[in-house]
Amino acid sequence: MILLRNMGYKNLCSVMTMLMMLAFLIDKVQQLCCKVYQQARKHVGTLRRLFEKIQNRIDIAAWDSWHHLLTFIGDPTSRPPPIGSGYIIA
C-alpha cells in the first residue's frame, strides 16, 4: 500500500496501463528475438499452454533462470530439471 500512497489513487490506472504495455513489449521482443522462447512455444503449441506450463513449473520447482525453465519446456531431454523437483524424464 505504500506504493499506492506515494503514487496516489488518481494515477493508478495510468500506472497499471504502463505496466501492461511494458509486459506486452517484453513478450513481443521475446517472440521475435529469443530462440529458446521460440523453441518452447513451438514445442508446446499455443501461447496459453506455454503460460500454463510456465506457471506449473514455477509452482513445482525453483529454477536457476528463465533460460533454464524455457529450455526445459522446449526440449526436456536437453537439460535436466532442478534438483529435488520430482520431475521424471521418460
C-alpha positions, 0 to 999 in steps of 0.5 A: 500500500505504500506504493499506492500512497506515494503514487496516489489513487488518481494515477493508478490506472495510468500506472497499471496501463504502463505496466501492461504495455511494458509486459506486452513489449517484453513478450513481443521482443521475446517472440521475435528475438529469443530462440529458446522462447521460440523453441518452447512455444513451438514445442508446446503449441499455443501461447496459453499452454506455454503460460500454463506450463510456465506457471506449473513449473514455477509452482513445482520447482525453483529454477536457476533462470528463465533460460533454464525453465524455457529450455526445459519446456522446449526440449526436456531431454536437453537439460535436466530439471532442478534438483529435488523437483520430482520431475521424471524424464521418460 
